[in-house]
Each structure stands twice: as C-alpha cells, then as structure tokens.
Amino acid sequence: MADNKFLTAEEVSERYRGEITVGTLRNWRAMRIGPAFVKIGKAVLYPVRELDAWDQKNWSFVMGSGPSCMDEREGG
C-alpha cells in the first residue's frame, strides 16, 4: 500500500481496519469533513500523503503513568 499515491474508499477502509467504512467516508465527503480527497470523473481517490497528514492531525494521547500510557513515538 505504501507505493500507491492514491487509495480508493475501499482501500482507505482497509487502511483503518474497517473502523471507518466506505459509507462513513461517503457521509464525510457530503458534510465536507474527514480526510481530503480528489474526484476525477466518478472516481473518488484519497491521496496517501493527505491521509498521513490527517492521521497526524487526529492523534490522541492518553495521559497517565506507566509504560502502557506512553506515547508510541517514545517507544512505549
């Protein structure tokens, strides 16, 4: 998947392990929320770099003590 510059809605759903469905992506497009996309004819495509940026923007951190609460980037 890393070699693709664009993903289809189905591939985006797979990227997020089905937690974001194709239907959810469709609704988000209609409401103009969610990850950026491009439309070429009838094809809706999601640039991988935009998905990566959207992931970073939506990071959530859990504050607490112990190794289970550490930020993944810190090696926890």
PQR file with spaces between the fields and no chain letter, atoms N, CA, C, O and H, PARSE charges and radii, in Angstrom:
ATOM       1  N    MET     1       0.819   -1.192    0.000 -0.4000 1.5000
ATOM       2  CA   MET     1       0.000    0.000    0.000 -0.0000 2.0000
ATOM       3  C    MET     1       0.866    1.259    0.000  0.5500 1.7000
ATOM       4  O    MET     1       0.410    2.296   -0.482 -0.5500 1.4000
ATOM       5  N    ALA     2       2.069    1.214    0.509 -0.4000 1.5000
ATOM       6  CA   ALA     2       2.919    2.394    0.624 -0.0000 2.0000
ATOM       7  C    ALA     2       3.331    2.945   -0.735  0.5500 1.7000
ATOM       8  O    ALA     2       3.651    4.129   -0.835 -0.5500 1.4000
ATOM       9  H    ALA     2       2.439    0.371    0.901  0.4000 1.0000
ATOM      10  N    ASP     3       3.335    2.114   -1.800 -0.4000 1.5000
ATOM      11  CA   ASP     3       3.744    2.571   -3.121 -0.0000 2.0000
ATOM      12  C    ASP     3       2.650    3.366   -3.830  0.5500 1.7000
ATOM      13  O    ASP     3       2.944    4.135   -4.745 -0.5500 1.4000
ATOM      14  H    ASP     3       3.075    1.152   -1.719  0.4000 1.0000
ATOM      15  N    ASN     4       1.399    3.191   -3.422 -0.4000 1.5000
ATOM      16  CA   ASN     4       0.292    3.886   -4.064 -0.0000 2.0000
ATOM      17  C    ASN     4       0.259    5.344   -3.635  0.5500 1.7000
ATOM      18  O    ASN     4       0.429    5.657   -2.456 -0.5500 1.4000
ATOM      19  H    ASN     4       1.161    2.566   -2.678  0.4000 1.0000
ATOM      20  N    LYS     5       0.038    6.236   -4.598 -0.4000 1.5000
ATOM      21  CA   LYS     5      -0.098    7.643   -4.268 -0.0000 2.0000
ATOM      22  C    LYS     5      -1.528    7.987   -3.880  0.5500 1.7000
ATOM      23  O    LYS     5      -1.768    8.960   -3.164 -0.5500 1.4000
ATOM      24  H    LYS     5      -0.100    5.982   -5.555  0.4000 1.0000
ATOM      25  N    PHE     6      -2.482    7.181   -4.357 -0.4000 1.5000
ATOM      26  CA   PHE     6      -3.896    7.395   -4.077 -0.0000 2.0000
ATOM      27  C    PHE     6      -4.543    6.079   -3.666  0.5500 1.7000
ATOM      28  O    PHE     6      -4.148    5.008   -4.128 -0.5500 1.4000
ATOM      29  H    PHE     6      -2.287    6.391   -4.938  0.4000 1.0000
ATOM      30  N    LEU     7      -5.542    6.171   -2.790 -0.4000 1.5000
ATOM      31  CA   LEU     7      -6.309    4.995   -2.382 -0.0000 2.0000
ATOM      32  C    LEU     7      -7.775    5.224   -2.701  0.5500 1.7000
ATOM      33  O    LEU     7      -8.266    6.351   -2.645 -0.5500 1.4000
ATOM      34  H    LEU     7      -5.863    7.041   -2.414  0.4000 1.0000
ATOM      35  N    THR     8      -8.468    4.145   -3.035 -0.4000 1.5000
ATOM      36  CA   THR     8      -9.916    4.204   -3.198 -0.0000 2.0000
ATOM      37  C    THR     8     -10.550    4.216   -1.810  0.5500 1.7000
ATOM      38  O    THR     8      -9.870    3.990   -0.809 -0.5500 1.4000
ATOM      39  H    THR     8      -8.069    3.229   -3.080  0.4000 1.0000
ATOM      40  N    ALA     9     -11.849    4.480   -1.754 -0.4000 1.5000
ATOM      41  CA   ALA     9     -12.564    4.459   -0.474 -0.0000 2.0000
ATOM      42  C    ALA     9     -12.460    3.080    0.182  0.5500 1.7000
ATOM      43  O    ALA     9     -12.325    2.970    1.400 -0.5500 1.4000
ATOM      44  H    ALA     9     -12.402    4.664   -2.567  0.4000 1.0000
ATOM      45  N    GLU    10     -12.526    2.042   -0.635 -0.4000 1.5000
ATOM      46  CA   GLU    10     -12.413    0.683   -0.097 -0.0000 2.0000
ATOM      47  C    GLU    10     -11.034    0.460    0.531  0.5500 1.7000
ATOM      48  O    GLU    10     -10.918   -0.152    1.593 -0.5500 1.4000
ATOM      49  H    GLU    10     -12.636    2.132   -1.625  0.4000 1.0000
ATOM      50  N    GLU    11      -9.998    0.959   -0.133 -0.4000 1.5000
ATOM      51  CA   GLU    11      -8.635    0.815    0.398 -0.0000 2.0000
ATOM      52  C    GLU    11      -8.425    1.653    1.654  0.5500 1.7000
ATOM      53  O    GLU    11      -7.689    1.254    2.557 -0.5500 1.4000
ATOM      54  H    GLU    11     -10.092    1.456   -0.996  0.4000 1.0000
ATOM      55  N    VAL    12      -9.076    2.818    1.708 -0.4000 1.5000
ATOM      56  CA   VAL    12      -8.997    3.642    2.923 -0.0000 2.0000
ATOM      57  C    VAL    12      -9.652    2.894    4.079  0.5500 1.7000
ATOM      58  O    VAL    12      -9.125    2.882    5.191 -0.5500 1.4000
ATOM      59  H    VAL    12      -9.674    3.142    0.975  0.4000 1.0000
ATOM      60  N    SER    13     -10.789    2.275    3.819 -0.4000 1.5000
ATOM      61  CA   SER    13     -11.467    1.487    4.853 -0.0000 2.0000
ATOM      62  C    SER    13     -10.562    0.361    5.349  0.5500 1.7000
ATOM      63  O    SER    13     -10.492    0.101    6.550 -0.5500 1.4000
ATOM      64  H    SER    13     -11.217    2.284    2.915  0.4000 1.0000
ATOM      65  N    GLU    14      -9.873   -0.304    4.430 -0.4000 1.5000
ATOM      66  CA   GLU    14      -8.928   -1.360    4.817 -0.0000 2.0000
ATOM      67  C    GLU    14      -7.777   -0.788    5.640  0.5500 1.7000
ATOM      68  O    GLU    14      -7.344   -1.399    6.616 -0.5500 1.4000
ATOM      69  H    GLU    14      -9.930   -0.093    3.454  0.4000 1.0000
ATOM      70  N    ARG    15      -7.282    0.389    5.242 -0.4000 1.5000
ATOM      71  CA   ARG    15      -6.173    1.032    5.974 -0.0000 2.0000
ATOM      72  C    ARG    15      -6.543    1.215    7.443  0.5500 1.7000
ATOM      73  O    ARG    15      -5.702    1.048    8.326 -0.5500 1.4000
ATOM      74  H    ARG    15      -7.635    0.886    4.449  0.4000 1.0000
ATOM      75  N    TYR    16      -7.793    1.555    7.697 -0.4000 1.5000
ATOM      76  CA   TYR    16      -8.253    1.779    9.075 -0.0000 2.0000
ATOM      77  C    TYR    16      -8.986    0.559    9.631  0.5500 1.7000
ATOM      78  O    TYR    16      -9.813    0.675   10.536 -0.5500 1.4000
ATOM      79  H    TYR    16      -8.476    1.691    6.979  0.4000 1.0000
ATOM      80  N    ARG    17      -8.668   -0.608    9.077 -0.4000 1.5000
ATOM      81  CA   ARG    17      -9.152   -1.909    9.564 -0.0000 2.0000
ATOM      82  C    ARG    17     -10.664   -1.985    9.684  0.5500 1.7000
ATOM      83  O    ARG    17     -11.192   -2.644   10.581 -0.5500 1.4000
ATOM      84  H    ARG    17      -7.996   -0.702    8.342  0.4000 1.0000
ATOM      85  N    GLY    18     -11.360   -1.307    8.775 -0.4000 1.5000
ATOM      86  CA   GLY    18     -12.814   -1.355    8.762 -0.0000 2.0000
ATOM      87  C    GLY    18     -13.489   -0.473    9.795  0.5500 1.7000
ATOM      88  O    GLY    18     -14.718   -0.423    9.851 -0.5500 1.4000
ATOM      89  H    GLY    18     -10.932   -0.772    8.047  0.4000 1.0000
ATOM      90  N    GLU    19     -12.716    0.221   10.612 -0.4000 1.5000
ATOM      91  CA   GLU    19     -13.295    1.102   11.625 -0.0000 2.0000
ATOM      92  C    GLU    19     -13.911    2.343   10.988  0.5500 1.7000
ATOM      93  O    GLU    19     -14.822    2.946   11.555 -0.5500 1.4000
ATOM      94  H    GLU    19     -11.717    0.180   10.567  0.4000 1.0000
ATOM      95  N    ILE    20     -13.416    2.724    9.815 -0.4000 1.5000
ATOM      96  CA   ILE    20     -14.026    3.780    9.010 -0.0000 2.0000
ATOM      97  C    ILE    20     -14.555    3.083    7.764  0.5500 1.7000
ATOM      98  O    ILE    20     -13.781    2.564    6.959 -0.5500 1.4000
ATOM      99  H    ILE    20     -12.676    2.234    9.355  0.4000 1.0000
ATOM     100  N    THR    21     -15.862    3.074    7.611 -0.4000 1.5000
ATOM     101  CA   THR    21     -16.468    2.348    6.492 -0.0000 2.0000
ATOM     102  C    THR    21     -16.542    3.229    5.244  0.5500 1.7000
ATOM     103  O    THR    21     -16.372    4.446    5.309 -0.5500 1.4000
ATOM     104  H    THR    21     -16.491    3.496    8.265  0.4000 1.0000
ATOM     105  N    VAL    22     -16.795    2.588    4.129 -0.4000 1.5000
ATOM     106  CA   VAL    22     -16.986    3.311    2.870 -0.0000 2.0000
ATOM     107  C    VAL    22     -18.175    4.266    3.008  0.5500 1.7000
ATOM     108  O    VAL    22     -18.136    5.383    2.493 -0.5500 1.4000
ATOM     109  H    VAL    22     -16.933    1.599    4.076  0.4000 1.0000
ATOM     110  N    GLY    23     -19.218    3.832    3.694 -0.4000 1.5000
ATOM     111  CA   GLY    23     -20.388    4.679    3.927 -0.0000 2.0000
ATOM     112  C    GLY    23     -20.053    5.905    4.765  0.5500 1.7000
ATOM     113  O    GLY    23     -20.536    7.004    4.491 -0.5500 1.4000
ATOM     114  H    GLY    23     -19.249    2.924    4.112  0.4000 1.0000
ATOM     115  N    THR    24     -19.230    5.715    5.777 -0.4000 1.5000
ATOM     116  CA   THR    24     -18.797    6.849    6.603 -0.0000 2.0000
ATOM     117  C    THR    24     -18.003    7.841    5.758  0.5500 1.7000
ATOM     118  O    THR    24     -18.214    9.050    5.854 -0.5500 1.4000
ATOM     119  H    THR    24     -18.838    4.823    6.000  0.4000 1.0000
ATOM     120  N    LEU    25     -17.097    7.337    4.937 -0.4000 1.5000
ATOM     121  CA   LEU    25     -16.323    8.218    4.060 -0.0000 2.0000
ATOM     122  C    LEU    25     -17.255    8.991    3.128  0.5500 1.7000
ATOM     123  O    LEU    25     -17.047   10.182    2.896 -0.5500 1.4000
ATOM     124  H    LEU    25     -16.925    6.355    4.859  0.4000 1.0000
ATOM     125  N    ARG    26     -18.270    8.331    2.599 -0.4000 1.5000
ATOM     126  CA   ARG    26     -19.249    8.990    1.721 -0.0000 2.0000
ATOM     127  C    ARG    26     -19.973   10.107    2.474  0.5500 1.7000
ATOM     128  O    ARG    26     -20.135   11.211    1.954 -0.5500 1.4000
ATOM     129  H    ARG    26     -18.439    7.364    2.788  0.4000 1.0000
ATOM     130  N    ASN    27     -20.405    9.812    3.697 -0.4000 1.5000
ATOM     131  CA   ASN    27     -21.087   10.829    4.506 -0.0000 2.0000
ATOM     132  C    ASN    27     -20.160   11.999    4.815  0.5500 1.7000
ATOM     133  O    ASN    27     -20.566   13.157    4.729 -0.5500 1.4000
ATOM     134  H    ASN    27     -20.273    8.915    4.119  0.4000 1.0000
ATOM     135  N    TRP    28     -18.923   11.697    5.173 -0.4000 1.5000
ATOM     136  CA   TRP    28     -17.960   12.756    5.477 -0.0000 2.0000
ATOM     137  C    TRP    28     -17.728   13.648    4.263  0.5500 1.7000
ATOM     138  O    TRP    28     -17.617   14.866    4.397 -0.5500 1.4000
ATOM     139  H    TRP    28     -18.592   10.756    5.243  0.4000 1.0000
ATOM     140  N    ARG    29     -17.653   13.041    3.077 -0.4000 1.5000
ATOM     141  CA   ARG    29     -17.470   13.856    1.860 -0.0000 2.0000
ATOM     142  C    ARG    29     -18.641   14.802    1.678  0.5500 1.7000
ATOM     143  O    ARG    29     -18.449   15.970    1.339 -0.5500 1.4000
ATOM     144  H    ARG    29     -17.743   12.051    2.968  0.4000 1.0000
ATOM     145  N    ALA    30     -19.851   14.311    1.899 -0.4000 1.5000
ATOM     146  CA   ALA    30     -21.047   15.140    1.754 -0.0000 2.0000
ATOM     147  C    ALA    30     -21.063   16.278    2.769  0.5500 1.7000
ATOM     148  O    ALA    30     -21.535   17.373    2.466 -0.5500 1.4000
ATOM     149  H    ALA    30     -20.007   13.362    2.174  0.4000 1.0000
ATOM     150  N    MET    31     -20.551   16.026    3.969 -0.4000 1.5000
ATOM     151  CA   MET    31     -20.515   17.046    5.022 -0.0000 2.0000
ATOM     152  C    MET    31     -19.233   17.877    4.988  0.5500 1.7000
ATOM     153  O    MET    31     -19.055   18.792    5.792 -0.5500 1.4000
ATOM     154  H    MET    31     -20.168   15.136    4.216  0.4000 1.0000
ATOM     155  N    ARG    32     -18.340   17.548    4.045 -0.4000 1.5000
ATOM     156  CA   ARG    32     -17.051   18.243    3.898 -0.0000 2.0000
ATOM     157  C    ARG    32     -16.200   18.161    5.169  0.5500 1.7000
ATOM     158  O    ARG    32     -15.601   19.144    5.604 -0.5500 1.4000
ATOM     159  H    ARG    32     -18.485   16.805    3.392  0.4000 1.0000
ATOM     160  N    ILE    33     -16.167   16.951    5.751 -0.4000 1.5000
ATOM     161  CA   ILE    33     -15.278   16.678    6.877 -0.0000 2.0000
ATOM     162  C    ILE    33     -14.468   15.429    6.540  0.5500 1.7000
ATOM     163  O    ILE    33     -14.686   14.812    5.497 -0.5500 1.4000
ATOM     164  H    ILE    33     -16.654   16.152    5.397  0.4000 1.0000
ATOM     165  N    GLY    34     -13.547   15.058    7.405 -0.4000 1.5000
ATOM     166  CA   GLY    34     -12.748   13.858    7.169 -0.0000 2.0000
ATOM     167  C    GLY    34     -11.530   14.152    6.312  0.5500 1.7000
ATOM     168  O    GLY    34     -11.192   15.313    6.081 -0.5500 1.4000
ATOM     169  H    GLY    34     -13.370   15.560    8.252  0.4000 1.0000
ATOM     170  N    PRO    35     -10.873   13.103    5.840 -0.5600 1.5000
ATOM     171  CA   PRO    35      -9.644   13.287    5.067  0.2800 2.0000
ATOM     172  C    PRO    35      -9.911   13.908    3.695  0.5500 1.7000
ATOM     173  O    PRO    35     -10.982   13.735    3.113 -0.5500 1.4000
ATOM     174  N    ALA    36      -8.914   14.633    3.199 -0.4000 1.5000
ATOM     175  CA   ALA    36      -9.011   15.258    1.881 -0.0000 2.0000
ATOM     176  C    ALA    36      -9.086   14.187    0.795  0.5500 1.7000
ATOM     177  O    ALA    36      -8.529   13.099    0.941 -0.5500 1.4000
ATOM     178  H    ALA    36      -8.045   14.774    3.672  0.4000 1.0000
ATOM     179  N    PHE    37      -9.781   14.510   -0.293 -0.4000 1.5000
ATOM     180  CA   PHE    37      -9.919   13.582   -1.415 -0.0000 2.0000
ATOM     181  C    PHE    37      -9.908   14.364   -2.714  0.5500 1.7000
ATOM     182  O    PHE    37     -10.070   15.584   -2.722 -0.5500 1.4000
ATOM     183  H    PHE    37     -10.234   15.394   -0.411  0.4000 1.0000
ATOM     184  N    VAL    38      -9.716   13.655   -3.798 -0.4000 1.5000
ATOM     185  CA   VAL    38      -9.841   14.244   -5.132 -0.0000 2.0000
ATOM     186  C    VAL    38     -10.884   13.437   -5.892  0.5500 1.7000
ATOM     187  O    VAL    38     -11.054   12.239   -5.665 -0.5500 1.4000
ATOM     188  H    VAL    38      -9.584   12.664   -3.791  0.4000 1.0000
ATOM     189  N    LYS    39     -11.568   14.109   -6.787 -0.4000 1.5000
ATOM     190  CA   LYS    39     -12.561   13.427   -7.604 -0.0000 2.0000
ATOM     191  C    LYS    39     -12.162   13.614   -9.055  0.5500 1.7000
ATOM     192  O    LYS    39     -12.044   14.738   -9.543 -0.5500 1.4000
ATOM     193  H    LYS    39     -11.429   15.082   -6.971  0.4000 1.0000
ATOM     194  N    ILE    40     -11.957   12.501   -9.736 -0.4000 1.5000
ATOM     195  CA   ILE    40     -11.605   12.502  -11.145 -0.0000 2.0000
ATOM     196  C    ILE    40     -12.718   11.748  -11.862  0.5500 1.7000
ATOM     197  O    ILE    40     -12.795   10.521  -11.794 -0.5500 1.4000
ATOM     198  H    ILE    40     -12.053   11.588   -9.340  0.4000 1.0000
ATOM     199  N    GLY    41     -13.564   12.483  -12.539 -0.4000 1.5000
ATOM     200  CA   GLY    41     -14.758   11.865  -13.121 -0.0000 2.0000
ATOM     201  C    GLY    41     -15.632   11.373  -11.983  0.5500 1.7000
ATOM     202  O    GLY    41     -16.007   12.140  -11.095 -0.5500 1.4000
ATOM     203  H    GLY    41     -13.502   13.480  -12.595  0.4000 1.0000
ATOM     204  N    LYS    42     -15.950   10.099  -12.016 -0.4000 1.5000
ATOM     205  CA   LYS    42     -16.739    9.499  -10.934 -0.0000 2.0000
ATOM     206  C    LYS    42     -15.858    8.892   -9.845  0.5500 1.7000
ATOM     207  O    LYS    42     -16.348    8.522   -8.778 -0.5500 1.4000
ATOM     208  H    LYS    42     -15.645    9.477  -12.737  0.4000 1.0000
ATOM     209  N    ALA    43     -14.566    8.793  -10.116 -0.4000 1.5000
ATOM     210  CA   ALA    43     -13.646    8.169   -9.154 -0.0000 2.0000
ATOM     211  C    ALA    43     -13.321    9.120   -8.009  0.5500 1.7000
ATOM     212  O    ALA    43     -12.949   10.272   -8.232 -0.5500 1.4000
ATOM     213  H    ALA    43     -14.168    9.094  -10.983  0.4000 1.0000
ATOM     214  N    VAL    44     -13.465    8.629   -6.788 -0.4000 1.5000
ATOM     215  CA   VAL    44     -13.078    9.367   -5.590 -0.0000 2.0000
ATOM     216  C    VAL    44     -11.810    8.721   -5.072  0.5500 1.7000
ATOM     217  O    VAL    44     -11.787    7.526   -4.776 -0.5500 1.4000
ATOM     218  H    VAL    44     -13.768    7.693   -6.607  0.4000 1.0000
ATOM     219  N    LEU    45     -10.756    9.512   -4.962 -0.4000 1.5000
ATOM     220  CA   LEU    45      -9.459    8.994   -4.538 -0.0000 2.0000
ATOM     221  C    LEU    45      -8.916    9.821   -3.384  0.5500 1.7000
ATOM     222  O    LEU    45      -9.129   11.031   -3.308 -0.5500 1.4000
ATOM     223  H    LEU    45     -10.774   10.482   -5.202  0.4000 1.0000
ATOM     224  N    TYR    46      -8.212    9.142   -2.487 -0.4000 1.5000
ATOM     225  CA   TYR    46      -7.630    9.773   -1.310 -0.0000 2.0000
ATOM     226  C    TYR    46      -6.113    9.748   -1.425  0.5500 1.7000
ATOM     227  O    TYR    46      -5.518    8.670   -1.428 -0.5500 1.4000
ATOM     228  H    TYR    46      -8.039    8.159   -2.548  0.4000 1.0000
ATOM     229  N    PRO    47      -5.464   10.926   -1.520 -0.5600 1.5000
ATOM     230  CA   PRO    47      -4.002   10.944   -1.573  0.2800 2.0000
ATOM     231  C    PRO    47      -3.416   10.393   -0.267  0.5500 1.7000
ATOM     232  O    PRO    47      -3.817   10.811    0.820 -0.5500 1.4000
ATOM     233  N    VAL    48      -2.481    9.470   -0.375 -0.4000 1.5000
ATOM     234  CA   VAL    48      -1.883    8.844    0.807 -0.0000 2.0000
ATOM     235  C    VAL    48      -1.243    9.900    1.702  0.5500 1.7000
ATOM     236  O    VAL    48      -1.367    9.825    2.924 -0.5500 1.4000
ATOM     237  H    VAL    48      -2.156    9.131   -1.258  0.4000 1.0000
ATOM     238  N    ARG    49      -0.560   10.882    1.114 -0.4000 1.5000
ATOM     239  CA   ARG    49       0.088   11.903    1.955 -0.0000 2.0000
ATOM     240  C    ARG    49      -0.950   12.707    2.739  0.5500 1.7000
ATOM     241  O    ARG    49      -0.672   13.147    3.855 -0.5500 1.4000
ATOM     242  H    ARG    49      -0.459   10.943    0.121  0.4000 1.0000
ATOM     243  N    GLU    50      -2.145   12.904    2.169 -0.4000 1.5000
ATOM     244  CA   GLU    50      -3.211   13.607    2.887 -0.0000 2.0000
ATOM     245  C    GLU    50      -3.763   12.746    4.028  0.5500 1.7000
ATOM     246  O    GLU    50      -4.097   13.260    5.095 -0.5500 1.4000
ATOM     247  H    GLU    50      -2.371   12.547    1.263  0.4000 1.0000
ATOM     248  N    LEU    51      -3.856   11.432    3.793 -0.4000 1.5000
ATOM     249  CA   LEU    51      -4.285   10.524    4.862 -0.0000 2.0000
ATOM     250  C    LEU    51      -3.263   10.524    6.002  0.5500 1.7000
ATOM     251  O    LEU    51      -3.631   10.532    7.177 -0.5500 1.4000
ATOM     252  H    LEU    51      -3.584   11.014    2.926  0.4000 1.0000
ATOM     253  N    ASP    52      -1.980   10.516    5.643 -0.4000 1.5000
ATOM     254  CA   ASP    52      -0.926   10.566    6.661 -0.0000 2.0000
ATOM     255  C    ASP    52      -1.034   11.855    7.480  0.5500 1.7000
ATOM     256  O    ASP    52      -0.914   11.824    8.704 -0.5500 1.4000
ATOM     257  H    ASP    52      -1.680   10.510    4.689  0.4000 1.0000
ATOM     258  N    ALA    53      -1.260   12.984    6.807 -0.4000 1.5000
ATOM     259  CA   ALA    53      -1.404   14.271    7.493 -0.0000 2.0000
ATOM     260  C    ALA    53      -2.651   14.271    8.376  0.5500 1.7000
ATOM     261  O    ALA    53      -2.629   14.799    9.487 -0.5500 1.4000
ATOM     262  H    ALA    53      -1.358   13.009    5.812  0.4000 1.0000
ATOM     263  N    TRP    54      -3.736   13.678    7.879 -0.4000 1.5000
ATOM     264  CA   TRP    54      -4.979   13.596    8.655 -0.0000 2.0000
ATOM     265  C    TRP    54      -4.770   12.743    9.898  0.5500 1.7000
ATOM     266  O    TRP    54      -5.281   13.064   10.970 -0.5500 1.4000
ATOM     267  H    TRP    54      -3.754   13.249    6.976  0.4000 1.0000
ATOM     268  N    ASP    55      -4.009   11.645    9.752 -0.4000 1.5000
ATOM     269  CA   ASP    55      -3.675   10.802   10.904 -0.0000 2.0000
ATOM     270  C    ASP    55      -2.949   11.621   11.967  0.5500 1.7000
ATOM     271  O    ASP    55      -3.304   11.573   13.144 -0.5500 1.4000
ATOM     272  H    ASP    55      -3.593   11.384    8.881  0.4000 1.0000
ATOM     273  N    GLN    56      -1.941   12.365   11.553 -0.4000 1.5000
ATOM     274  CA   GLN    56      -1.154   13.170   12.496 -0.0000 2.0000
ATOM     275  C    GLN    56      -2.027   14.213   13.195  0.5500 1.7000
ATOM     276  O    GLN    56      -1.889   14.442   14.396 -0.5500 1.4000
ATOM     277  H    GLN    56      -1.652   12.405   10.596  0.4000 1.0000
ATOM     278  N    LYS    57      -2.919   14.836   12.440 -0.4000 1.5000
ATOM     279  CA   LYS    57      -3.792   15.865   12.993 -0.0000 2.0000
ATOM     280  C    LYS    57      -4.755   15.287   14.032  0.5500 1.7000
ATOM     281  O    LYS    57      -5.181   15.995   14.944 -0.5500 1.4000
ATOM     282  H    LYS    57      -3.031   14.649   11.464  0.4000 1.0000
ATOM     283  N    ASN    58      -5.093   14.029   13.898 -0.4000 1.5000
ATOM     284  CA   ASN    58      -6.096   13.406   14.762 -0.0000 2.0000
ATOM     285  C    ASN    58      -5.515   12.478   15.825  0.5500 1.7000
ATOM     286  O    ASN    58      -6.240   11.668   16.403 -0.5500 1.4000
ATOM     287  H    ASN    58      -4.747   13.453   13.157  0.4000 1.0000
ATOM     288  N    TRP    59      -4.210   12.590   16.085 -0.4000 1.5000
ATOM     289  CA   TRP    59      -3.597   11.781   17.138 -0.0000 2.0000
ATOM     290  C    TRP    59      -4.253   12.100   18.469  0.5500 1.7000
ATOM     291  O    TRP    59      -4.576   13.255   18.747 -0.5500 1.4000
ATOM     292  H    TRP    59      -3.621   13.248   15.615  0.4000 1.0000
ATOM     293  N    SER    60      -4.449   11.090   19.282 -0.4000 1.5000
ATOM     294  CA   SER    60      -4.940   11.259   20.650 -0.0000 2.0000
ATOM     295  C    SER    60      -3.917   10.663   21.592  0.5500 1.7000
ATOM     296  O    SER    60      -3.353    9.602   21.329 -0.5500 1.4000
ATOM     297  H    SER    60      -4.187   10.152   19.056  0.4000 1.0000
ATOM     298  N    PHE    61      -3.688   11.347   22.675 -0.4000 1.5000
ATOM     299  CA   PHE    61      -2.725   10.871   23.665 -0.0000 2.0000
ATOM     300  C    PHE    61      -3.436   10.620   24.981  0.5500 1.7000
ATOM     301  O    PHE    61      -4.353   11.350   25.359 -0.5500 1.4000
ATOM     302  H    PHE    61      -4.147   12.209   22.889  0.4000 1.0000
ATOM     303  N    VAL    62      -3.006    9.587   25.665 -0.4000 1.5000
ATOM     304  CA   VAL    62      -3.541    9.256   26.976 -0.0000 2.0000
ATOM     305  C    VAL    62      -2.513    9.685   28.004  0.5500 1.7000
ATOM     306  O    VAL    62      -1.357    9.264   27.957 -0.5500 1.4000
ATOM     307  H    VAL    62      -2.262    8.994   25.358  0.4000 1.0000
ATOM     308  N    MET    63      -2.937   10.515   28.923 -0.4000 1.5000
ATOM     309  CA   MET    63      -2.033   10.954   29.975 -0.0000 2.0000
ATOM     310  C    MET    63      -2.162    9.986   31.150  0.5500 1.7000
ATOM     311  O    MET    63      -3.266    9.568   31.496 -0.5500 1.4000
ATOM     312  H    MET    63      -3.876   10.857   28.961  0.4000 1.0000
ATOM     313  N    GLY    64      -1.065    9.643   31.744 -0.4000 1.5000
ATOM     314  CA   GLY    64      -1.083    8.733   32.870 -0.0000 2.0000
ATOM     315  C    GLY    64       0.323    8.303   33.203  0.5500 1.7000
ATOM     316  O    GLY    64       1.295    8.892   32.730 -0.5500 1.4000
ATOM     317  H    GLY    64      -0.167    9.983   31.463  0.4000 1.0000
ATOM     318  N    SER    65       0.424    7.287   34.008 -0.4000 1.5000
ATOM     319  CA   SER    65       1.747    6.795   34.379 -0.0000 2.0000
ATOM     320  C    SER    65       1.897    5.364   33.912  0.5500 1.7000
ATOM     321  O    SER    65       0.915    4.669   33.651 -0.5500 1.4000
ATOM     322  H    SER    65      -0.366    6.809   34.392  0.4000 1.0000
ATOM     323  N    GLY    66       3.116    4.945   33.813 -0.4000 1.5000
ATOM     324  CA   GLY    66       3.401    3.571   33.421 -0.0000 2.0000
ATOM     325  C    GLY    66       3.618    3.431   31.939  0.5500 1.7000
ATOM     326  O    GLY    66       3.221    4.302   31.164 -0.5500 1.4000
ATOM     327  H    GLY    66       3.914    5.509   34.024  0.4000 1.0000
ATOM     328  N    PRO    67       4.242    2.346   31.534 -0.5600 1.5000
ATOM     329  CA   PRO    67       4.596    2.148   30.136  0.2800 2.0000
ATOM     330  C    PRO    67       3.396    2.036   29.197  0.5500 1.7000
ATOM     331  O    PRO    67       3.521    2.356   28.014 -0.5500 1.4000
ATOM     332  N    SER    68       2.243    1.594   29.686 -0.4000 1.5000
ATOM     333  CA   SER    68       1.087    1.439   28.804 -0.0000 2.0000
ATOM     334  C    SER    68       0.490    2.777   28.395  0.5500 1.7000
ATOM     335  O    SER    68      -0.327    2.828   27.476 -0.5500 1.4000
ATOM     336  H    SER    68       2.141    1.334   30.646  0.4000 1.0000
ATOM     337  N    CYS    69       0.879    3.856   29.055 -0.4000 1.5000
ATOM     338  CA   CYS    69       0.316    5.166   28.747 -0.0000 2.0000
ATOM     339  C    CYS    69       1.312    6.056   28.005  0.5500 1.7000
ATOM     340  O    CYS    69       1.050    7.242   27.807 -0.5500 1.4000
ATOM     341  H    CYS    69       1.543    3.814   29.802  0.4000 1.0000
ATOM     342  N    MET    70       2.442    5.502   27.597 -0.4000 1.5000
ATOM     343  CA   MET    70       3.437    6.314   26.917 -0.0000 2.0000
ATOM     344  C    MET    70       3.073    6.520   25.458  0.5500 1.7000
ATOM     345  O    MET    70       2.431    5.669   24.843 -0.5500 1.4000
ATOM     346  H    MET    70       2.655    4.538   27.758  0.4000 1.0000
ATOM     347  N    ASP    71       3.478    7.629   24.918 -0.4000 1.5000
ATOM     348  CA   ASP    71       3.330    7.919   23.511 -0.0000 2.0000
ATOM     349  C    ASP    71       4.113    6.891   22.714  0.5500 1.7000
ATOM     350  O    ASP    71       5.250    6.583   23.071 -0.5500 1.4000
ATOM     351  H    ASP    71       4.000    8.320   25.418  0.4000 1.0000
ATOM     352  N    GLU    72       3.537    6.349   21.642 -0.4000 1.5000
ATOM     353  CA   GLU    72       4.214    5.327   20.841 -0.0000 2.0000
ATOM     354  C    GLU    72       5.534    5.831   20.290  0.5500 1.7000
ATOM     355  O    GLU    72       6.480    5.058   20.140 -0.5500 1.4000
ATOM     356  H    GLU    72       2.613    6.599   21.352  0.4000 1.0000
ATOM     357  N    ARG    73       5.608    7.125   19.985 -0.4000 1.5000
ATOM     358  CA   ARG    73       6.844    7.684   19.426 -0.0000 2.0000
ATOM     359  C    ARG    73       7.967    7.689   20.451  0.5500 1.7000
ATOM     360  O    ARG    73       9.135    7.832   20.089 -0.5500 1.4000
ATOM     361  H    ARG    73       4.839    7.753   20.107  0.4000 1.0000
ATOM     362  N    GLU    74       7.626    7.534   21.729 -0.4000 1.5000
ATOM     363  CA   GLU    74       8.636    7.485   22.776 -0.0000 2.0000
ATOM     364  C    GLU    74       9.083    6.068   23.045  0.5500 1.7000
ATOM     365  O    GLU    74       9.924    5.826   23.911 -0.5500 1.4000
ATOM     366  H    GLU    74       6.677    7.418   22.023  0.4000 1.0000
ATOM     367  N    GLY    75       8.521    5.133   22.306 -0.4000 1.5000
ATOM     368  CA   GLY    75       8.935    3.746   22.438 -0.0000 2.0000
ATOM     369  C    GLY    75       8.111    2.958   23.437  0.5500 1.7000
ATOM     370  O    GLY    75       8.517    1.869   23.840 -0.5500 1.4000
ATOM     371  H    GLY    75       7.837    5.330   21.603  0.4000 1.0000
ATOM     372  N    GLY    76       6.960    3.481   23.848 -0.4000 1.5000
ATOM     373  CA   GLY    76       6.136    2.822   24.856 -0.0000 2.0000
ATOM     374  C    GLY    76       5.142    1.883   24.338  0.5500 1.7000
ATOM     375  O    GLY    76       4.401    1.279   25.114 -0.5500 1.4000
ATOM     376  H    GLY    76       6.630    4.366   23.521  0.4000 1.0000
